[in-house]
Amino acid sequence: MVNNKTLILIFTYLLCSMSNANAYLDPGTGSIILNAILAFIAGAAVTFSSWWMSFKMFIKKVFRLDKKNINKNTDEDINKDKT
């Protein structure tokens, strides 16, 4: 196992030995980056929307079941009182 001093020394060496990339980003590259960002946002929105709809349906089912159980219990209580 490598100790912390060795890792710090390696990280410092790599950080100090970096050189300039001299890279060129043309307008097409900027367009691709922008499209990727917009696609990520759209995908996240669709995923969140899908999960939100599922969550809402689950909550509606839970409360619908509670109302049915309450109505069933009150109907049974009313029928017991009549007999």
Number of C-alpha atoms within 10 A of each C-alpha: 3 6 7 9 9 10 11 11 11 12 12 11 11 10 10 9 8 8 7 5 6 6 6 7 8 8 9 9 11 11 11 11 12 12 12 12 12 12 12 12 12 12 12 12 12 12 11 12 12 11 12 12 11 12 12 11 11 12 12 12 12 11 11 12 12 12 12 11 12 12 12 12 12 12 12 12 11 11 10 9 8 7 5
